[in-house]
């Protein structure tokens, strides 16, 4: 069983408020800045 990486509550809030029409490169930059995987972002 794979354990999901823990996400800081502030980052989780930012993910929850992420605009659906944000540019793809903005998502990549956000993930790199906060050190989270694509899987964690969409989980």
C-alpha positions as CSV (number, residue, x, y, z in Angstrom):
1,X,0.0,0.0,0.0
2,X,1.4,3.4,-1.0
3,X,1.1,6.2,1.6
4,X,0.2,9.6,0.3
5,X,2.7,12.3,1.1
6,X,1.6,14.7,3.8
7,X,0.6,18.2,2.6
8,X,0.8,21.4,4.7
9,X,-2.7,22.7,5.5
10,X,-1.9,26.0,3.8
11,X,-0.9,24.3,0.6
12,X,-4.1,22.1,0.9
13,X,-6.2,25.3,1.1
14,X,-4.4,26.7,-2.0
15,X,-5.1,23.5,-3.8
16,X,-8.8,23.6,-2.8
17,X,-9.1,27.2,-4.1
18,X,-7.1,26.5,-7.3
19,X,-8.9,28.1,-10.3
20,X,-10.0,25.6,-13.0
21,X,-8.9,27.9,-15.7
22,X,-5.3,28.4,-14.4
23,X,-2.6,27.9,-17.1
24,X,-0.9,24.6,-17.1
25,X,2.5,26.1,-16.4
26,X,1.1,27.8,-13.3
27,X,0.2,24.3,-11.9
28,X,3.7,23.0,-12.6
29,X,5.3,26.0,-11.0
30,X,3.1,25.6,-7.9
31,X,3.9,22.0,-7.5
32,X,7.7,22.6,-7.8
33,X,7.5,25.5,-5.4
34,X,5.7,23.4,-2.7
35,X,7.4,20.1,-3.5
36,X,4.3,18.1,-4.1
37,X,3.6,15.5,-6.8
38,X,0.9,15.7,-9.5
39,X,-0.8,12.8,-7.8
40,X,-1.0,14.6,-4.5
41,X,-2.3,17.8,-6.1
42,X,-5.2,15.8,-7.7
43,X,-5.9,13.5,-4.7
